[in-house]
Amino acid sequence: MTNSEKKIRFACILALITAVLCVPVFFLGSISGVHRAAANRLKSDIAEKRSEYNALTDEKSGVEQEIIYYNNQIEANSDMNVKMKEHEEKNASVAAEIEQEKAKSAELDTALAEARKASEQTRSTAAPTQQLSTIKADTYSCPNDIEAGSYTLSAAEGNIVIYGTNGQIRVSKSLSMLDGNEYTVQIKDGEKLKVDKDVSIRGTGRIKKTQPAPTENARR
C-alpha cells in the first residue's frame, strides 16, 4: 500500500471517528437544551406558584384578622349584653326596694297620724279643765282656800305675792309690768297667795274662796 493510499485511509477513518463522535455530541446538546428549557419552565412555574402561595397566605392572614375582629366584636357585644342585663336587674331591684320603702313610709305616716290622734285624745281627756274665776284682794292659803296646782293670774294692775312654806316671800310680781298683764305660778301646799286687787285666775286646781268671773256686760 502506497503512502497516498495510507493517507486516504487515515483520513477516512478520522472522518468516520469524527462523524461517530458528532452524533452523540449533537444529541447531548439537544438533550441539554431541552433540559434547560424544562428547567426554566419549571422555575417559572415554581415562581408563579410561589406568588400564588404568597397571595393566598396574605389573603388567609387578612381573613384571620377579620375573624379575630368579628370574634372580638361578638365578645364585646356579649359582655355589653351581660352588663346591660345586670343593670336592668339592678334597676328592677332598686325600684322594688323603693316601692317597699314607700309602702313602709306610708305605713309609718299612718301609724304616726294615729299616734298623734291618740295622743291628742289622751291629752284632751287627761288635761284638767281650767275654769276662769275672779278673786278679790285678799290672802289665800293652800290648800284651805285654793288647791295646789298651776295658776295664771291676770289683771290690768295689781300685785301678787307668793309666800313659801317658810313664810318668806318666794314670788312678787306687778301685773301691770308684765307682758299680757298676766303671770303663771305654781302654788304648793303650805304656801299663800296674796293679791291687792281683784284679779282673774284660771288653773288646774279648785279655788274655794272665789266669785264668778265677770260677764262681758259687767266688764263694760
Secondary structure as GFF3:
##gff-version 3
##sequence-region A 1 220
A	DSSP	alpha_helix	3	126	.	.	.	ID=ss1
A	DSSP	beta_strand	131	135	.	.	.	ID=ss2
A	DSSP	beta_strand	138	141	.	.	.	ID=ss3
A	DSSP	beta_strand	149	154	.	.	.	ID=ss4
A	DSSP	beta_strand	159	163	.	.	.	ID=ss5
A	DSSP	beta_strand	169	174	.	.	.	ID=ss6
A	DSSP	three_ten_helix	175	177	.	.	.	ID=ss7
A	DSSP	three_ten_helix	179	181	.	.	.	ID=ss8
A	DSSP	beta_strand	182	187	.	.	.	ID=ss9
A	DSSP	beta_strand	192	195	.	.	.	ID=ss10
A	DSSP	beta_strand	199	203	.	.	.	ID=ss11
A	DSSP	beta_strand	211	212	.	.	.	ID=ss12
A	DSSP	alpha_helix	216	219	.	.	.	ID=ss13
###
